[in-house]
Amino acid sequence: RPQSLPPPPAPAPVNLTALIPVGLDPAAGYQVRGKLLGPKGSYLRHIESQTGCRVQLVGRGSGGNDPSTGAEYTTPLALELSASSAETLEIARALASSLVEAVRTDFERRSAPAPGPVPPPIPPPYLPGFRYAPPMMPPMPPPPMPPPTLPPPMPPPTL
């Protein structure tokens, strides 16, 4: 009776990684970490569930420590993606890049100075270089004429 051969060993999983730099300083007073993680980490979990990739926030401001030194990371903040195939890594890279871009846009919008006051409109005729003067007052009416003087009465005729 022939014995069945054991199944061939599974190929070792390929572990591809990519770093998506965030490009924002966590010390700038903006909650970069919280914006990237989302409510209870939901944004990173969404990328993981859609692609099967592992997504981690690494670098300064990530809230983690460098495993080799035990101290806080000194590298810039980034999203680290780990995947078993190039295809899933590219999908995760697109989603992570979109998330980082949305956070950057929000940061720029919030840190932009408030718009200044709106200048008053230019009065007509809207000619460049034309000096505008304040509106003129209507001319004053002429002074009233004195009442006409009548000649003295004539004496009655004599007969």
Sequence and secondary structure as in RCSB ss.txt:
>XXXX:A:sequence
RPQSLPPPPAPAPVNLTALIPVGLDPAAGYQVRGKLLGPKGSYLRHIESQTGCRVQLVGRGSGGNDPSTGAEYTT
PLALELSASSAETLEIARALASSLVEAVRTDFERRSAPAPGPVPPPIPPPYLPGFRYAPPMMPPMPPPPMPPPTL
PPPMPPPTL
>XXXX:A:secstr
               EEEEEE    GGGSS HHHHHH GGGHHHHHHHHHH  EEEEESTTSS B TTTSSB  S
  EEEEEESSHHHHHHHHHHHHHHHHHHHHHHHHHHS           TT  TT                     
         
